[in-house]
Amino acid sequence: MSNKNNITFAYWVPNVSGGLVVSDIEQRTDWSYDYNVRLAQTAEKVGFDYALTQIRFTAGYNAENQHESVSFSHGILAKTERLKVIAAILPGPWKPALAAKQLATIDHLTNGRIAINVVSGWFRGEFDAIGEEWPEHDQRYARSEEFIRSLKGIWTQNNFSFDGKYYQFKDYTLSPKPVQKPHIEIFQGGSSRAARDMASRVSDWYFTNGNTPEELKKQIDDIREKAKANNHTVKIGVNAFIIARDTEEEAQAVLQEIIAKANVQAVKSFSDATREAGAATAEGEGNWAKSTFEDLVQYNDGFRTNLIGTPQQIAERIVELKKIGVDLVLSGFLHFIEEVEYFGQKVLPLVRELEAQQATAVQQEAELV
């Protein structure tokens, strides 16, 4: 695993079809299990610490086929040795008792290598299609917070009781409890006030959409200030679509080709759905409020993080992200296996070198004081 002071890396698991961009550009990426096993083995070999599976119940936005996240995560874990896989779970379709038992079992089977990403949900059409309740925006986060509090209680206490609006438990004891202590790592996403507030109270990790360092720092400072007031700590992961090439011109040409070949109808449909979801927030805007058409070609604003260029340029930008408080880069790629390998061989060593230089400089400054 990475040094505890190093920035860590995760990749999006392509367990749904269509890749990570809404574009008709060629993507040498496959959503099959065999491909994902090879990808996971490559990723852990070159230095990735985490992989994040996606949760989808219905087709849409180029994702015509979708493997279920928890079972797929377990399948990847069975074929790897070090990688930790983060399984995406939606409160509503999943109940905390089932999720707690399911994940605790996988934790034992994999010696502590499963994590959970609690997804509060933004796409109402998917919930309507499967007959699930759709609370309004802030209530979805309230439900997710109860979900997380329930998981933590089940995983750490005997005779756990909880009396919430959405979930209730009475003297429930899970046995065996997870291998990981104090409990399985809990991730969540979102950029709204409700998402940040929830993370500042209960989550171990907070994923945010891609953005500029200046805008990311505002979010990070806000969430950490709130977490401190709650006597809580939370780590930060940022989404980034990485295009690393030998020259900057090559990398930019790939970006322009992705955008030029965008599936316009799918991007516009995605944009309409995100605007509707954003309008339901207390602020009247959501994750994608300031996203352009070009930004939305990559679902989670991955282009905006600007990890596009030569290995040296990308490594320097990653270290700048670390300086503003980013702990993890959640990475997407066009051609996953070959580009994960390239990243591990060309970019990651430069990141570690720059981190070591930075640590030495800090130590030398301290010695001079």
N, C-alpha and C positions, 0 to 999 in steps of 0.2 A: 504494500500500500504506500501511498505518497507520505512523505514527511508531514507531520501534523501542522507544520508552519507553511507548507506549500499549498498553492491553489490546486484544487482537484478538478477532474474532468469526468463528465458523463456524456453519453450519447443517446439520442432518441432511437429506440428500437423500432425498426420498420415492420411492426406486426400488423399494419394495415397497408393496403395496396395504394399506389400512387406516389410513393416517396414523400419528401418533405417540402416540395414546392408544387404549387398549383399551376403547372406548366406542361406543355407538350414536348419539352426538350427531352432528349434521351436521358434516362436515368438507369445506370447499370446497378440497380438496387432491386431486391426481390423481397416480397413479404412472406415467403415460405419459411418453414421451420429449418430446413437444411441450410438455407442461406444465412438465417439468423444465428445458427450455431457457429458457422464459420466466422461470421462477423464478431460474435461475442468472444470467441477464442482469439481472434486477431486483436481485438480491443484490449483484452486483459494482458496480452503479451506485450503490447507497445506502451502500456502505462495508464489506461483508463481505469478508474475506480468504480464507476457506477454506470448502469444502463437503465433507461426509463421506458417502460412499456406504455403504449397508448390505449385509452379506453374509448371505444366507439361501439354503438349498438346498431346504427343504421348507416346505409350508404350515403355519400354526399361529399362534395368538394374533392372529387377525384378518388376518394377512398371507397371503392366499390366492394371491397372484401375486408373483413376485420376479424382477426383472431382475438379471443377473449384474453384479457390482460393477466389475470392471476395464474391461470394454468399455463399460459405461454411463458410467463416469468419463471415458473418452476421448471418448465422444459429447458430453458436456457441455463438455469442454475445447475441442472443435472449434468450438463456437458461442459461446465467450467470449474475452475478451482479457486479463484480469488475474487472475481467480479461480484459486486453486490448489485442485485436487480431491484429496482423500485417499481412495484406493481401499482398501477393507477386503479383507484376504486371510487365509485360514485355513491355517496349516501343516497338512499332512496332504493335503488335496485339492491344494494347491499345493506344488511343490518349489522350493527356493530358486533353482536354475539357471533354471527357467522364469520365475519372478517377476522375477528380476534382469534377464533379457533383455527380457521384456515391458515392464517399467517403464522401462528405459533407452531403449527405442525410443519409448515415449510421451513421455518426457522430451525427446527430440530433436524430436519432431513438434510439441511445444507450448512449446518454448523454456523448459523448466525449471518446468513448472507441475503436475507430478504428485507426490503423496506416497503413503505407504503406512501403513495401520493394521493392525498384526499382531494378529489376534484369536485368542487361545489356545483358545477354545471352552468353552462351559458346558453345552450341550444335547446330551446323549449320544444321544437319539433321532435327531437329525439325522445324526450320524456313523454310527450303526448302519444307517440307511436307505440310505446311499450306500456302505456297505461299507468305511468307513475305520476304522483302528485308533483306540482310545480309551484313551490312557494315563491313569493316575490324575492327580489335580489338579496336584500339584507337578511331575510329569513333563511335563505339557502345557506348563508354563511353561519347563521345561528345554529342551524341543524348540523352543519359540518363541525362546529365547535363542540356541540354535544356528542357527536360521533367520536371525535378525538378524545374528549374527556372520558368517554365510556371505554374506549380502547385502552387508554392509560390505566384506568382503574382496574379493568379486567386483567391486564398484563402484570400489574404490580401488587394487587391486593387479594386477600382471601375474603370471602363473605362481602363482596362488593355490592353496595347499594347506590342507586342513583335515581333521582326523580326529576326528569327534565320534561320539557314540552314535547319532544319528539321520541325520547328513549327513556325506558324505565328498567331498573334492575333491582332485585331484592335478594340479598345474601347469596350472590352468585360467586362461585369459585371455579376458576379455570385451572385445570391441571392436565398436563404439565404447562407451566408458564414458558415464555420464550427463552431461548439461550441468551439473547442479547440483554444486557442490563444497562440502565434500569428497564428499558423496553425497546422494542423494534423502532428504528428511526422513522419519524413521521415528517413527510414533506407536504407542502401545499403550494398552490399557485394563486395568481390574481394580482391586479394592480389597483383595485378600488380601495377606498377607505376601509370598508368592511373587511376586505381580505387582509389588509395590513394590520388592522386592529386584532383580527383573530390570530394571525401569526404571532403577534407580540404577546399573546396570552398563552398559547398552547402548542404551537408547532416547533419542531426542531429546525426545520429548513423552510425557506420561503423562496419560491421560484417567481421571477418577474420576467415579463416580455423583454425582448431586446430593445436597447435604447442607447442614446449617447451617454458618455461618462457623466456629463453634467446633470442630465435628467435622472440617471440611475442613482447618483449620489443623493439627490433630494429624497428619493424613496427610501434608500438605505438609512440615511440619517433619521428620517421620520420613524421608521419601524424600530430602529435600535433605541431611540430615545423612549418610545412607548414601551418597549420590552424591558428596559432598565427600570422604568417606573413600576412595572409589574413584577419586578424581581425575577425576570425571565431572560434567557438568551436565545437568539435565533441566528442561524447562518443563512447566507444569501447565495442563491444560484441565479445566473442570468442566461437567457436563451441567446444563442448565436448560430447563424448559418455560416459555416466556415468554407471559404474557397481559397485554398492555399495552392499556389503555383510557383514555378521557378521565377517568373517575372510578374510585376504588377500588371502589365498590359494583358498577359494571359488571364489573370484572375478577373480583371474588370471585363474582359471580353466574355467570359463565362457568365458573369452576372448579367450583362446586357442581353445575352442570348436567352437566359432563363426568363427575363422580363418580356423580351420581344415575342417569345413563344408562349406567353401566359394564356391559360384557358380563361378568356375574358368573362364568359358567362358564369363559370364556377367562382371566379374571384368576386364578381359583383354580387352573386348570391351570398357568398360568405360575408362580404361587406355589409349587406342589408341585415343579415342575421346578427352581426356584431353590433351594429348601430342600435338595433332594437333592444339587444341585451344591455348595452351601455345606457340607454335612456332610462332603464329601470333602476339605476343606481342612485344613491342619495345625491351624488354630485351631478347626475344627469349625463355622465360619460363613463365608459368602461375601459378595458384593456386597450382597445383599438381606436380610441377617440381621435387621436392625432395621426393615425396611420393613413398613408397615401395608398393609391392603387398598387404602386410598385412594392410598398411594404407588405401588403396583404398577399402578395404572390407567395410569401413564406408565412405560414399560419401565425407564428408567434413573433412577428417583427424581427426575425433573425438577421436580416440584412442591416438593420439599424445599428447593431452592435459593431459593425464594420471590421469584422475579422476576415477581411478579404484583401489578399495581396501576397507578398513574398513571406516565407517563413520568418524572416527577421522582423518584418513589419507587424505580423500577427503576434509574434512573441512579445514584442514591445507593448502592443496594445493590451495584451492579456495581463501583463505586469501592471499596467496603468489601472486596469479594472481591479486588480488586487489591492492597489493603493487606496482606492475609494471604498473598499470594504467587501468586494465580491470574494466569496469563498469557493465557488464552483462555476465552471462554464458548462452549460448544457448544450451540446453540439449537434448540429444537423449537417449532413453532407449530401452532395449530388449522387456520387457513386460510392456508396458507403465503404465496402471492404477496402478498395484500393486507396480511398482518401483517408480513412482512419489509419491505415498503415503508413501513408505518406506523412500524416500529421505526427504520428508517433516517432517516426524516424527523423523528420526535418524540423518540426516546430517544437515539440515537447522538450528536447534537450536544450534548445535555446532558452525556453522559459525557465528551466531549472538553473541554467547558468546565470541568467539575469537575476533570479531570486537569490542565488548565492551571493552575487555581487552586492545586491541590495542589503542583504543581511550583514555582510562584512562591513559595509559603509556605516550602517546603523551602529554596529558594535564599536567601530573605531571612533565614532562621534561620542558614544557613551563614555569611552575611556578617556577622552579629552576633557570631559566635563569635570 
